[in-house]
Amino acid sequence: MISKVQVVGASMSTFTRTIRMALEYVKVPYEQISAFPHSEEIKQYNAFGKLPALLIPGRPKPMVETLVMRTFIDATYGNDKTRLTPLDLESQLNVNFWISSVSDHVFKNLIFGVAKPREMMEKRNESEEAIQERLSKSMPLALRTLAHLNDEYMNSEGPYLCGDQITWADLYLYPCMADMFSLPETQQFKQVAPKIWIWYQHFEQLDLAKNTYSGSVAQQRASL
Ligand SMILES: N[C@@H](CCC(=O)N[C@@H](CS)C(=O)NCC(=O)O)C(=O)O
């Protein structure tokens, strides 16, 4: 029997960071249990081997899929001051646009298109020239994706993605962009997405971003 909320995941996992930031935001104390994707540690909770899993005291079934966790966190811990899903329909549609776009396009085109191949090639000690050659195939789509997101954000007054309140949209996009803006390609990202860069710089000053920075890909790269 656990007595505290537990997040089973890895500090470098963006989805794990999303859920940790949400718990920070709604002020629910939690502990992190370290697990890597497809490890035995995570498979005891999630047969798909994906991170994170969320364990709640008194609930026998571990929660998997951030959509499920999101629904639970909103319903259980959200209040007037800490509402990550806005009440009105238009704002909810907007928040869902961002979450879905991050889970699909940002992951496919930026994380798997650029960040992961770069990381793998660096680990194999491949030359910067070879990395650039490989990334030249995926950068155009990555940049177009960011430019589209930047256009989308032009409709918002900010400083958050969906207006003047933090929502799940910020919590899904931030960990991915923190990793992307830590890459040598960052200048190109900033150029095509200047408003996203401004949003990012504001968001990284928040405690919930600072408290979940350690162990992230961004932090690992900064300490190289
Ligand atoms: N749909 C899942 C996605 C979770 C996910 O993809 N997590 C990554 C870590 S950030 C993972 O476990 N990747 C391993 C893999 O895709 O095999 C959710 O929302 O929880």
The ligand as a Gaussian input file, in Angstrom:
#p B3LYP/6-31G(d) Opt

LIG

0 1
 N        0.269000       7.838000     -25.417000
 C        1.222000       7.778000     -24.331000
 C        2.601000       8.142000     -24.851000
 C        3.668000       7.948000     -23.802000
 C        5.045000       7.879000     -24.441000
 O        5.193000       7.782000     -25.683000
 N        6.064000       7.915000     -23.591000
 C        7.414000       7.808000     -24.091000
 C        8.403000       8.453000     -23.124000
 S        8.301000      10.220000     -23.224000
 C        7.768000       6.340000     -24.185000
 O        7.535000       5.599000     -23.267000
 N        8.346000       5.949000     -25.331000
 C        8.772000       4.601000     -25.554000
 C        8.217000       4.073000     -26.841000
 O        7.533000       4.835000     -27.573000
 O        8.406000       2.918000     -27.146000
 C        0.760000       8.701000     -23.205000
 O        0.155000       9.733000     -23.476000
 O        0.998000       8.347000     -22.030000

